[in-house]
Amino acid sequence: MKAMTIGDMRHRLVIETPVDTVDENGDRRTAFQDAGEMWGLIEPTRGEARFVADRPEYSISHIVHARWRADISAGMRLRSADRKLRIRAVLNPDESKIQMLCLCEEAP
């Protein structure tokens, strides 16, 4: 794996954690609240178009390269400007806890 430099991490990302709420009708909803910021590199990896219930749905996957943080986990979200990326998995590629890879999917 190529060593990342500080200049490679040019995207400012807001870390969002899920918070379950219940509205006045008793319906559960998941909202996200800001939990910090970090810098990273967003690398698109693939896109997929499929039909669900006779409607097109699009899925775009990304890998976010960043410095290691122990407080990032699957289920959280990263926000960059108007883009929202759901974290599906967090990897420590060389087991050194220097760099992490977040496998993400773009959220609508």
Secondary structure, 3 states (H helix, E strand, C coil): CCCCCCCCCCEEEEEEEEEEEECCCCCEEEEEEEEEEEEEEEEEEEEEEEEECCEEEEEEEEEEEEECCCCCCCCCEEEECCEEEEEEEEECCCCCCCEEEEEEEEEC
